[in-house]
Amino acid sequence: MAVSTTSVAGIVAGRNPLEYSASSPYTIFLFQAVFIILLCQLVNYPLKRLQQPRVIAEVVSGILLGPTVMGRIPNFSNTCFPKASLPGLSLMANVGIILFLFIIGLEVDITFIKKNLRASLTVGMINMAIPFGLGCAIAKGIYDEYHLSDDTLPDIKFTTYMVFIAVALCITAFPVLARILTELNLIGDRVGTIVLAAGITNDLVGWILLALVVTLANASNGLNTLYILLVAAGWFLFLCYPVRLSMRFLLKKFTSDLQTGEPSQVSMLSIIVLVFISAFFTDIIGVHPIFGAFMVGVIVPRDNGYVIKITEKLEDLVNVVLIPLYFANAGLSTNLGLLNRGIDWGYTIGIILLAMVGKIVGGFFASRLNKLLWRESLAVGVLMSCKGIVEIVVLSVGLNAGIISQKVYSMFIVMALITTFATTPLALLVYPVEYREKRDKFINGEINWDGTPIAKSKNAASQSIDSSSHSLETTSLNSMSIETISKFQVSKLVVLVKSLNTISNLMHFVHDFASMSKTENDNNYKVDVKALHLREFTSRTSHLLEVSAQKSEDPLTDESNSSSILSILRIFTEMLNVHFTSSSILSPNKNHVFSINEQILESSSLLIGSHSIKSALPEDELNNFFVENNVNSEESSDFSLYKKLFHSCKCHFGLLLSNEGVTSENEKSYSDEADASTLHKHDSSGQLFGRKAINLVLNHDSVLSASDLLALHVTFKLGFNSAQVNIFVQSSITTAPRGFDQQIEKLIHYNSGIDLVIHHIKESVNFTDEIVKYRPQISSELLIVANNIGREESTLFDKNVTQIVDMSVLEGVDVLIVKAFQSN
């Protein structure tokens, strides 16, 4: 048999690369895959800005590729998606959906359902029952109008058809729902907890009902249906007990996977083979293969984030490549042009209304039974109306099984798109952030429901008396002065960690602030430390699993998710004998401040973040500095985060700006002129922990603001681990009244080994030049300054702080900017 030279030589010999060839079907498949993936990314770009899940873009892309839009272009379908190539595309798409259902099974947390059993059963079942009943009602009209009149469809009993339509209306897309909850920062909210529990229950029951429908459609008689159901149930029991227990035993006996949470290559091989075996078995008994894959996902052990690591190994290939292929394949079956009659769009609108009203009403009444407020209950109903990718899978199963026609399939695709698209804006409308904050204050007894504050009794407002010598005041700095600041204590030091390169500066600060100094002093105190590891939430399923799993109050559970950073801090604080807790925060960038504030239990805590000083400067000052020093400028992505924290943090906040690698001109000249002995003396003067000197900048000597007092208290606390404290005061006269200096001297306790020097600088003199004049080797020291910006201001720093930061860049000194918490 002769071999075609064009098939061997390719386009050089004149071969058409888009022509399907049975000997090399992968050629056109690769083109189709690239085309589909890029189109999905293109469509997702604007939809992502509207806070829409990626599934919307994938469904829309599939419709665009189908006969509705691009299919109307002459020869488009025959050229890009010839019929002979569709089986290959369908094969890869179905492999993807099998793996996707396995990942969905991994998301099902049976333990979480048990912990929230009442909510999962009441909300989950009632929320399904009402739209299920409405679906049964409208199924009669759809069956008579579109099934009985279509001779191309197989003979399906009305009961089978009715159950399928009802399932299509009552199902909730749990994967998309969980992502929406995360985007809206509702995972830790009681609304989110109920929705997650009900969503998992809804998902489980929905897949069982769909399996029943497929079984009824595939069975030739009632007895065969019974046999298929019994075999499917027996297979699930077989997986749940012998297989699951054997899997756990083998993983513990022969591997360390469950201890480390990291699946080995052999484990991954065994699990994926089991997925394909289960999918094969459920397919040959008359149930769709996706159910077999789903069953395996449910039984995989969840110890130490094991399912998260499995998902990480699979999700990129599945979500980026295979799932878009599945939707494109489904889109080729979607033809909105078939909806060309008024009755078609009448049924389409009716399906949309019944799907949304049924889910919203069911969720509302079920949530009210769980004693949620009416807006919370309405939010539960709205969120449960989300359809998404699960709905598309259900519809595709029904279409392939011959239960519904292409026209009915197109109607329900429109319903799935609209309900999914509407979920996020409707949830924000009925359950805004302002309402959630008001509800929290009402539940905590801070305000009445009309917004008026609740006056606290004197006994409740009074502070406990410390057994040593002074009373403990941790409520507010607003009514304090220099004389009373000694009564104030920071209740907890909260360290905000975003990356490994900032951890050394934070460790330095934790040592100096939280640990007790060698010098015994009644005014010094030990502070508990909590570390927050802040990470960006993405659309990855592994991130979704991790966020959903962050419900345990055990800090070690959260710590395991970012062990490399948090473990370093844990070990370090253990060496300091400081009590330590930690939490790994995974949230979208726009929700970072909200997520951080959720971790703040007391307004008297001090939150400390650290960043490169060059990345925090305003852009115009950055450009001037970088041009002068020949450094490439790069705007920090954290700029907006710190600005929001200065304005809306629920506790005291401090930003530690590091100048690592920046050397001042004074330091350069000092190094150039020094001999070896002098350099040795200079280097040895520094300590591993504890700075040579702490410098406080006060912009006036009149009544100090709450932020000024916080800066003074931080200086006082750090002074116990430092040899010298310098306070620079900008005064209208050269020397301030003696009372001002005496108050500070009494606070700092300079006679207890601390060398205290107070410098008064005239307002007419360049403030930063005078600081450098007094401290020429300031690069090895720390500057502390208060950031007195108002809530209404949109800047990161006030004018005085900006000058200090600009000077610190030129001199290579670290600077700590603090702002005290002020209640509304």
C-alpha positions in Angstrom: 0.0 0.0 0.0 1.4 3.4 -1.0 2.1 6.0 1.6 0.9 9.6 0.8 3.9 11.9 0.6 1.8 14.8 1.8 1.0 13.1 5.0 4.7 12.4 5.6 6.2 15.7 4.4 3.5 17.9 5.9 2.8 21.4 4.7 6.1 21.5 2.7 4.6 18.9 0.3 1.3 20.8 0.2 -0.6 19.1 3.0 -3.5 20.9 4.5 -2.8 20.8 8.3 -6.6 21.2 9.1 -7.5 18.2 7.0 -8.5 15.3 9.2 -6.2 12.2 8.8 -7.0 8.9 10.4 -3.3 8.1 10.5 -2.5 11.4 12.4 -5.6 12.6 14.1 -3.5 14.5 16.7 -2.6 17.2 14.1 -6.0 18.8 13.9 -6.6 18.0 17.6 -3.6 20.1 18.6 -4.9 23.0 16.5 -8.4 22.7 18.1 -6.9 22.5 21.6 -4.9 25.7 21.1 -7.8 27.5 19.5 -10.2 26.5 22.3 -7.8 27.3 25.2 -6.9 30.7 23.9 -10.5 31.6 23.2 -11.5 30.6 26.7 -8.7 32.8 28.1 -9.7 35.7 25.9 -13.4 35.5 26.9 -12.5 35.1 30.6 -10.5 38.3 30.8 -13.4 40.8 30.8 -15.7 38.4 32.7 -13.1 38.1 35.5 -13.2 41.8 36.1 -17.0 41.4 36.7 -16.2 38.8 39.4 -17.6 36.0 37.3 -16.2 32.4 37.7 -14.2 31.0 34.9 -16.9 28.5 34.0 -18.9 31.3 32.5 -16.1 32.1 30.0 -15.8 28.4 29.2 -19.5 27.9 28.5 -19.6 31.1 26.4 -16.6 30.0 24.5 -18.2 26.7 23.7 -21.4 28.5 22.5 -19.2 30.8 20.3 -17.6 27.9 18.7 -20.9 26.1 18.0 -23.5 26.7 15.4 -24.9 29.7 17.3 -22.0 32.1 16.3 -18.9 30.9 14.5 -20.8 27.9 13.0 -22.6 30.4 10.9 -19.4 31.4 9.2 -19.2 29.5 5.9 -17.0 26.4 6.1 -15.9 27.3 9.7 -17.1 24.1 11.3 -16.1 21.9 8.4 -12.6 23.4 8.4 -11.9 23.7 12.2 -14.1 21.1 13.6 -14.8 18.5 10.9 -17.2 15.7 11.9 -14.5 13.0 11.5 -12.3 14.8 14.1 -15.1 15.1 16.8 -14.7 11.6 18.2 -11.0 12.4 19.1 -12.0 15.7 20.7 -14.9 14.0 22.5 -12.5 11.3 23.8 -10.1 13.8 25.4 -13.0 15.9 26.7 -14.6 12.9 28.4 -11.2 11.9 29.9 -11.1 15.4 31.3 -14.6 15.3 32.7 -13.9 11.9 34.4 -10.8 13.4 36.1 -12.8 16.5 36.9 -15.5 14.5 38.7 -12.8 12.8 40.6 -11.6 16.2 41.8 -15.2 17.2 42.7 -15.3 14.0 44.8 -12.1 15.2 46.6 -14.0 18.4 47.5 -16.8 16.5 49.3 -16.0 16.7 53.0 -18.2 14.2 54.8 -16.8 15.3 58.2 -17.9 18.9 57.5 -21.4 17.6 56.8 -21.5 15.7 60.1 -20.3 18.8 62.0 -23.1 20.9 60.4 -25.7 18.1 60.1 -28.8 20.1 60.9 -28.0 22.9 58.4 -26.8 20.5 55.7 -30.0 18.4 55.9 -32.5 21.1 56.3 -31.1 23.7 53.9 -29.7 21.1 51.5 -32.9 19.1 51.2 -35.5 21.8 51.4 -33.5 23.9 48.9 -33.7 20.9 46.5 -37.3 19.9 47.2 -39.0 23.1 46.1 -37.2 23.5 42.7 -37.5 19.7 42.2 -41.3 20.0 42.6 -41.4 23.0 40.2 -39.3 21.1 37.7 -41.8 18.2 37.8 -44.5 20.7 37.1 -42.9 22.3 34.0 -41.6 18.9 32.8 -45.1 18.0 31.5 -45.2 20.9 29.2 -41.6 20.5 27.9 -42.2 16.7 27.4 -45.3 17.3 25.4 -43.9 20.1 23.3 -40.4 19.0 22.6 -40.1 15.2 23.2 -43.2 13.6 21.9 -43.1 15.7 18.7 -39.4 14.8 18.0 -39.2 11.5 16.1 -35.4 11.5 16.3 -35.3 11.0 20.1 -35.6 7.5 21.7 -38.7 6.6 23.5 -38.3 7.9 27.1 -41.0 7.5 29.7 -42.4 10.6 31.1 -41.3 9.7 34.7 -37.7 9.4 33.6 -37.9 12.7 31.7 -39.6 14.4 34.6 -36.9 13.4 37.1 -34.2 14.6 34.8 -35.8 18.0 34.3 -36.4 18.3 38.0 -32.7 17.4 38.8 -31.5 20.0 36.2 -33.5 22.7 38.1 -32.7 21.7 41.7 -28.9 20.9 41.4 -26.3 23.4 42.8 -22.8 23.6 41.4 -20.7 23.2 44.5 -17.3 23.9 42.9 -18.4 27.2 41.5 -20.4 28.0 44.6 -17.3 27.5 46.8 -15.3 29.8 44.6 -17.9 32.5 44.8 -18.0 32.2 48.6 -14.2 32.7 48.7 -14.4 35.7 46.3 -17.0 37.3 48.6 -15.0 36.4 51.7 -17.9 34.3 53.1 -16.0 31.1 53.8 -15.7 31.9 57.5 -19.2 33.6 57.8 -22.1 31.6 59.1 -23.9 32.1 55.8 -20.9 30.5 54.1 -20.8 27.7 56.5 -24.4 26.8 55.9 -24.1 27.2 52.2 -21.0 24.9 52.1 -22.7 22.2 54.1 -25.9 22.4 52.1 -24.0 22.6 48.9 -22.1 19.4 49.6 -25.4 17.6 50.5 -27.1 19.0 47.4 -24.2 17.8 45.3 -24.3 14.3 46.7 -28.1 13.9 46.3 -28.0 15.5 42.9 -25.4 13.0 41.5 -27.4 10.1 43.0 -30.6 11.3 41.3 -28.8 11.9 38.0 -27.4 8.3 38.2 -30.9 7.1 38.8 -32.1 9.0 35.7 -29.3 7.6 33.5 -30.1 4.1 34.8 -33.8 4.5 34.0 -32.9 5.7 30.5 -30.5 2.9 29.8 -32.5 0.0 31.3 -34.9 -1.8 29.0 -37.3 -2.7 31.9 -37.9 -2.2 35.5 -36.1 -5.3 36.6 -32.9 -4.3 34.8 -33.2 -0.9 36.5 -33.3 -2.5 39.9 -30.3 -4.7 39.1 -28.3 -1.7 37.8 -29.1 0.3 41.0 -28.2 -2.6 43.2 -24.9 -3.2 41.4 -24.0 0.5 41.6 -24.8 0.6 45.3 -22.8 -2.5 45.9 -19.8 -1.0 44.0 -20.0 2.1 46.1 -20.1 0.1 49.4 -17.1 -2.0 48.1 -15.2 1.3 47.5 -16.2 2.7 50.8 -15.1 -0.2 53.0 -12.7 -2.8 51.6 -11.0 -0.4 49.1 -10.9 2.6 51.3 -9.6 0.7 54.4 -7.1 -1.1 52.3 -5.9 2.2 50.7 -5.4 3.8 54.1 -3.6 0.7 55.5 -1.2 0.5 52.5 -0.5 4.2 52.6 0.3 4.1 56.3 2.2 0.8 56.2 4.4 1.2 53.1 4.6 5.0 52.6 4.7 8.2 54.6 2.2 9.9 52.4 -0.5 10.5 55.0 2.1 11.9 57.5 3.6 14.4 55.0 0.5 15.0 53.0 2.6 14.5 49.8 1.5 11.7 47.5 4.2 9.6 46.0 4.4 8.6 42.3 3.3 5.1 43.2 0.3 6.4 45.2 -0.7 8.7 42.3 -0.5 5.8 39.9 -2.6 3.6 42.1 -5.3 6.3 42.7 -5.6 7.3 39.0 -5.8 3.6 37.9 -8.5 3.1 40.5 -10.4 6.1 39.1 -10.3 4.6 35.6 -11.3 1.2 36.9 -14.3 2.6 38.8 -15.3 4.8 35.8 -15.0 1.7 33.5 -17.1 -0.4 35.9 -19.9 2.1 36.3 -20.0 2.6 32.5 -20.4 -1.1 31.7 -23.2 -1.6 34.2 -25.2 1.1 32.6 -24.3 4.2 34.7 -22.2 7.0 33.3 -18.4 6.7 34.0 -18.3 10.0 35.8 -20.1 8.5 38.7 -17.3 5.9 39.2 -14.7 8.7 39.2 -16.7 10.7 41.7 -17.0 7.7 44.1 -13.2 7.3 44.2 -12.8 11.0 45.0 -15.1 10.7 48.0 -13.1 7.8 49.6 -9.5 9.2 49.3 -8.0 10.0 52.7 -7.9 13.6 53.8 -5.1 13.5 56.3 -2.7 16.5 56.4 -4.1 18.0 53.2 -3.5 14.8 51.2 -6.4 15.6 48.8 -5.0 19.1 48.2 -1.7 17.8 47.0 -3.4 15.2 44.7 -5.5 18.0 43.3 -2.4 20.2 42.7 -0.9 17.4 40.6 -4.0 17.1 38.4 -5.8 20.4 38.2 -3.7 22.4 35.8 -4.0 19.8 33.0 -7.7 19.2 33.8 -8.8 22.8 34.3 -6.6 24.5 31.7 -6.7 22.0 28.9 -9.3 19.2 29.2 -12.3 21.0 30.7 -12.3 23.8 28.0 -12.3 20.9 25.5 -15.3 19.5 27.2 -17.2 22.8 27.0 -16.2 23.3 23.4 -17.5 19.9 22.6 -20.7 20.7 24.5 -20.9 24.1 22.8 -20.9 22.4 19.4 -24.2 20.9 20.5 -25.7 24.2 21.6 -27.6 26.1 19.0 -29.5 29.1 20.3 -30.7 29.6 16.7 -33.1 26.7 17.3 -35.0 28.9 19.8 -36.8 30.7 17.0 -40.3 30.6 18.3 -42.1 32.6 21.0 -43.0 29.5 22.9 -39.3 28.4 23.0 -38.3 31.6 24.7 -41.4 31.4 26.9 -40.2 28.1 28.2 -36.7 29.4 28.5 -37.7 32.3 30.7 -40.0 30.0 32.7 -37.1 27.6 33.3 -34.9 30.5 34.5 -37.5 31.9 36.8 -38.4 28.5 38.3 -34.8 27.6 38.8 -34.0 30.9 40.6 -37.2 31.3 42.6 -37.3 27.7 43.7 -33.7 27.8 45.0 -34.0 31.2 46.6 -37.3 30.4 48.3 -36.1 27.0 49.4 -32.9 28.4 50.8 -34.7 31.3 52.5 -37.2 29.3 54.5 -34.7 26.5 55.4 -32.3 29.2 56.7 -35.0 30.8 58.7 -35.5 27.4 60.4 -31.8 27.6 61.3 -32.5 31.0 63.0 -30.6 33.1 60.5 -31.6 36.8 59.9 -33.8 37.4 56.9 -31.1 38.9 54.8 -28.7 36.1 55.7 -31.4 33.6 54.7 -32.0 35.4 51.4 -28.3 35.3 50.7 -28.2 31.6 51.3 -31.0 31.1 48.8 -29.3 33.3 46.2 -26.0 31.5 46.6 -27.6 28.1 46.3 -29.2 29.1 43.0 -25.7 28.9 41.4 -25.6 26.3 38.6 -22.2 26.5 36.8 -20.2 23.6 35.5 -22.1 20.8 37.3 -25.3 21.9 35.4 -23.5 21.7 32.1 -22.3 18.2 32.9 -25.8 17.1 33.9 -27.2 18.5 30.6 -24.5 16.9 28.5 -25.2 13.6 30.2 -28.9 14.0 29.4 -28.2 15.0 25.8 -25.8 12.1 25.1 -28.3 9.7 26.7 -31.0 10.9 24.4 -33.2 12.1 27.3 -33.4 15.7 26.0 -33.3 17.2 22.5 -30.7 19.8 21.3 -33.4 22.5 21.6 -34.1 21.7 25.3 -30.4 21.4 25.9 -29.9 24.9 24.6 -32.7 26.3 26.8 -31.1 24.9 29.9 -27.7 26.1 28.8 -29.1 29.7 28.8 -30.6 29.0 32.2 -27.2 27.8 33.6 -25.4 30.9 32.2 -27.9 33.4 33.6 -28.3 31.8 37.0 -24.5 31.5 37.4 -23.9 35.1 36.2 -26.5 36.5 38.5 -25.3 34.8 41.7 -22.4 37.1 42.6 -24.2 40.5 42.0 -27.4 39.3 43.7 -25.4 38.1 46.7 -23.6 41.4 47.0 -27.0 43.2 46.7 -28.8 41.3 49.4 -25.8 40.7 51.7 -23.3 43.6 51.4 -20.2 43.9 53.6 -21.8 46.8 55.5 -24.7 44.6 56.6 -22.3 41.9 57.7 -20.3 44.4 59.8 -23.5 45.7 61.4 -24.7 42.2 62.1 -21.4 41.3 63.8 -21.5 44.4 66.0 -25.1 43.6 66.9 -24.3 39.9 67.8 -21.3 41.1 69.9 -23.5 43.5 71.8 -21.8 46.6 70.6 -24.8 48.3 69.0 -28.6 48.0 68.9 -30.1 46.9 65.6 -30.9 50.5 64.7 -27.2 51.3 64.9 -27.1 53.1 68.2 -24.2 52.1 70.4 -24.8 50.2 73.6 -23.3 51.8 76.7 -21.1 49.5 78.7 -21.3 49.4 82.4 -18.4 50.7 84.5 -17.6 47.2 85.7 -17.4 45.9 82.2 -15.4 48.9 81.0 -12.9 48.9 83.9 -9.7 47.1 83.4 -8.2 44.4 85.6 -5.4 45.4 87.9 -2.0 43.9 87.3 -0.6 42.1 90.3 2.8 43.9 89.9 2.2 47.6 90.3 0.1 49.2 87.6 -3.3 48.8 85.9 -3.5 47.3 82.5 -5.2 49.5 79.8 -5.6 47.9 76.4 -8.8 49.5 75.1 -7.8 52.8 73.6 -5.0 55.3 73.4 -7.3 58.2 72.5 -7.8 59.4 76.1 -4.2 58.8 77.3 -1.2 61.0 77.8 2.5 60.6 78.4 1.8 60.3 82.1 -0.7 57.4 81.7 0.9 55.6 78.7 2.8 53.4 81.2 -0.5 51.7 81.9 -0.9 50.7 78.3 0.1 47.2 77.0 -0.2 45.7 73.6 -2.4 42.6 74.1 -0.8 40.6 71.2 1.8 41.1 68.5 0.5 40.0 65.2 3.1 39.5 62.5 2.0 39.7 58.9 4.1 37.6 56.6 3.8 37.7 52.8 7.1 36.3 51.6 10.3 34.7 52.9 12.5 37.7 52.2 10.8 39.8 55.0 11.0 37.2 57.7 14.4 38.2 59.0 13.3 41.8 59.7 10.1 40.5 61.4 12.1 38.1 63.5 14.3 40.9 64.6 11.3 43.0 65.7 9.6 40.0 67.4 12.8 39.4 69.5 13.1 43.0 70.6 9.4 43.6 71.2 7.9 40.3 72.4 10.7 38.8 74.5 11.8 39.8 77.9 15.1 41.6 78.2 17.8 40.5 80.6 17.2 43.7 82.6 14.5 43.1 85.2 11.9 45.9 85.1 8.3 46.0 86.2 7.3 48.1 83.2 8.6 45.5 80.7 6.2 42.7 79.7 6.1 39.6 77.5 3.7 39.6 74.5 2.1 36.6 72.8 2.9 36.4 69.1 0.5 35.4 66.2 1.8 35.0 62.7 -0.5 35.5 59.7 0.8 34.1 56.4 -1.0 36.0 53.7 -1.4 34.3 50.3 -3.3 35.1 47.1 -6.3 32.9 46.3 -6.5 31.8 42.7 -9.0 29.8 40.8 -7.1 26.6 41.6 -9.2 23.8 43.0 -6.4 23.0 45.5 -6.7 26.6 46.9 -10.5 26.0 47.1 -9.9 22.8 49.1 -7.5 24.6 51.3 -9.8 27.5 52.0 -12.7 25.1 52.8 -10.4 23.2 55.1 -9.5 26.3 57.2 -12.2 25.8 59.8 -10.1 24.2 62.5 -9.1 26.4 65.5 -5.9 24.4 65.9 -3.1 26.7 64.6 -1.0 23.7 63.7 -3.6 22.6 61.2 -3.4 25.9 59.4 0.3 26.0 59.7 0.8 22.8 57.8 -0.4 24.6 54.7 2.5 27.1 54.7 5.0 25.3 56.9 8.2 26.6 55.5 7.5 30.1 56.7 5.4 29.6 59.8 7.6 26.8 61.1 10.6 29.1 61.1 8.7 31.6 63.2 7.3 28.9 65.5 10.8 27.5 66.2 12.2 31.0 66.7 9.5 32.0 69.2 10.0 28.7 71.1 13.6 29.6 71.5 12.5 33.0 72.9 10.0 31.2 75.2 7.2 33.2 73.7 3.7 31.8 73.2 3.0 31.5 69.5 0.0 30.8 67.2 -0.3 31.0 63.5 -2.8 31.0 60.7 -2.4 30.8 56.9 -4.8 33.2 55.1 -5.7 32.4 51.6 -8.0 35.0 50.1 -8.4 37.1 46.9 -6.2 40.2 46.8 -9.2 42.5 47.1 -10.3 40.7 50.3 -6.9 40.7 52.1 -7.7 43.5 54.5 -11.1 42.0 55.4 -9.4 38.6 55.9 -6.7 40.1 58.1 -9.3 42.0 60.2 -11.1 38.7 60.8 -8.0 37.4 62.5 -7.8 40.4 64.8 -9.6 39.6 68.1 -8.6 42.7 70.1 -8.2 46.2 68.9 -5.2 46.6 71.3 -3.2 44.1 69.3 -0.3 45.4 67.2 -0.2 44.2 63.6 3.3 44.5 62.0 4.1 44.1 58.3 7.4 44.4 56.6 8.4 45.5 53.2 11.2 46.9 51.1 11.3 50.6 51.7 11.8 51.4 48.0 8.6 49.6 47.1 6.5 51.7 49.5 7.4 55.2 48.3 5.1 57.2 46.1 5.9 56.8 42.5 7.3 60.3 41.9 9.7 60.0 44.8 10.6 56.5 43.7 11.5 57.8 40.2 13.7 60.6 41.7 15.5 58.2 44.0 16.0 55.4 41.5 17.2 57.8 38.8 19.8 59.2 41.2 21.0 55.8 42.3 20.7 54.0 39.0 18.2 51.4 40.3 15.4 49.9 38.3 12.0 51.0 39.7 9.2 48.5 40.2 5.9 49.5 41.8 5.0 47.3 44.7 1.8 45.2 44.5 1.5 45.7 48.3 1.1 49.5 48.1 -2.7 49.4 48.2 -2.7 46.8 50.9 -0.7 48.8 53.4 -2.7 51.9 52.6 -5.9 50.1 53.4 -4.5 48.7 56.6 -3.4 52.2 57.8 -7.0 53.4 57.2 -9.1 50.4 58.2 -7.1 48.0 60.3 -9.1 46.8 63.3 -6.1 47.1 65.6 -2.9 49.2 65.9 -0.8 48.8 62.7 2.9 49.2 62.0 4.8 49.0 58.8 8.5 48.1 59.1 10.2 49.4 55.9 13.6 47.7 55.4 16.6 49.2 53.7 18.6 46.1 53.3 21.3 46.5 50.7 21.1 50.3 50.7 24.1 52.1 52.2 24.1 55.8 52.9 26.8 58.2 51.7 28.0 58.8 55.2 28.3 55.1 55.7 30.2 54.7 52.4 32.7 57.5 53.3 33.1 56.0 56.8 33.9 52.6 55.3 36.3 54.0 52.7 38.4 55.9 55.3 38.4 53.3 58.0 41.3 50.9 58.6 40.9 47.2 59.4 40.8 47.6 63.1 38.2 50.4 62.9 36.0 48.3 60.6 36.2 45.4 63.0 35.2 47.6 65.8 32.3 49.0 63.8 31.0 45.6 62.8 31.3 44.1 66.2 29.2 46.9 67.7 26.1 45.5 66.2 24.2 42.6 67.7 22.5 39.7 66.2 19.3 41.0 67.9 18.8 44.3 69.6 19.6 47.5 67.7 22.4 49.9 68.7 19.9 52.7 69.0 16.2 53.4 68.7 15.2 56.8 67.3 11.7 58.2 67.8 10.5 61.2 65.8 7.8 63.4 67.2 6.5 66.2 65.0 5.4 68.4 67.8 5.7 68.8 71.6 2.1 69.7 72.4 -0.7 67.2 73.0 0.4 64.0 71.4 -2.0 62.0 69.2 -3.0 58.4 69.8 -0.5 57.4 67.1 2.3 59.5 68.7 1.6 57.7 72.0 1.7 54.3 70.3 5.1 55.3 68.7 6.3 56.3 72.1 5.1 53.1 73.7 6.8 51.0 71.0 10.0 53.0 71.5 9.7 52.3 75.3 9.3 48.6 74.7 12.1 48.2 72.2 14.4 50.2 74.4 14.8 47.3 76.8 16.8 45.5 74.1 18.8 48.6 73.0 21.7 50.6 74.4 20.4 54.0 73.5 17.1 55.8 72.8 17.1 59.1 70.9 13.9 61.2 70.7 13.7 64.0 68.1 11.0 66.5 68.7 10.1 69.3 66.3 9.4 72.3 68.5 8.4 75.9 68.0 11.3 76.8 70.3 14.7 75.3 70.8 13.9 73.7 74.1 10.5 72.5 75.2 9.1 73.0 78.7 11.1 70.9 81.2 7.9 69.0 82.1 7.7 67.4 78.6 11.2 66.0 78.9 10.6 64.8 82.5 7.5 62.9 81.5 9.4 61.1 78.7 12.4 60.4 81.0 10.1 58.9 83.6 8.5 56.7 81.1 11.7 55.5 79.5 13.5 54.9 82.8 16.9 56.0 81.5 18.4 55.3 84.9 17.8 51.6 84.4 20.6 51.2 81.8 19.1 53.0 78.9 20.9 56.1 77.5 18.2 58.5 76.7 18.8 61.7 74.7 16.0 64.1 73.7 16.7 66.5 70.8 14.5 69.5 70.1 14.6 70.9 66.6 13.2 74.2 65.5 10.4 74.1 62.9 12.4 76.4 60.7 15.3 74.0 60.4 15.4 71.1 58.0 14.1 68.3 60.2 15.7 65.3 58.4 19.1 67.1 58.1 19.2 67.6 61.8 18.5 63.9 62.5 21.4 62.9 60.3 23.6 65.5 61.9 22.9 64.0 65.4 23.1 60.4 64.2 25.7 60.2 61.3 25.8 56.4 61.5 22.0 56.0 61.7 21.9 53.2 59.0 22.4 50.5 61.7 19.6 51.9 63.8 15.8 52.1 63.6 13.6 55.2 63.1 10.0 55.2 64.6 7.4 57.7 63.5 3.7 58.0 63.8 1.5 58.2 60.7 -1.2 60.8 61.5 -3.4 60.4 58.5 -7.1 60.8 58.7 -9.7 58.3 57.6 -10.8 60.5 54.8 -7.3 60.9 53.3 -6.3 58.7 50.4 -2.5 58.8 50.9 -0.3 56.1 52.3 1.7 58.5 54.6 1.2 62.0 55.9 3.6 64.7 54.8 6.0 64.4 57.7 6.3 60.6 57.4 7.0 61.0 53.7 9.9 63.2 54.5 11.2 60.7 57.0 10.9 57.8 54.5 12.6 59.8 51.8 15.5 60.5 54.2 15.7 56.9 55.3 16.1 55.8 51.7 19.1 58.1 51.3 20.6 57.1 54.6 19.9 53.4 54.4 18.0 53.2 57.7 15.1 51.1 58.6 11.9 52.9 59.6 8.8 51.8 61.5 5.6 53.7 60.8 2.8 53.2 63.3 -0.8 54.2 63.5 -3.1 53.7 66.4 -6.5 52.1 66.1 -9.3 54.6 66.4 -12.9 53.3 66.7 -15.6 55.0 64.6 
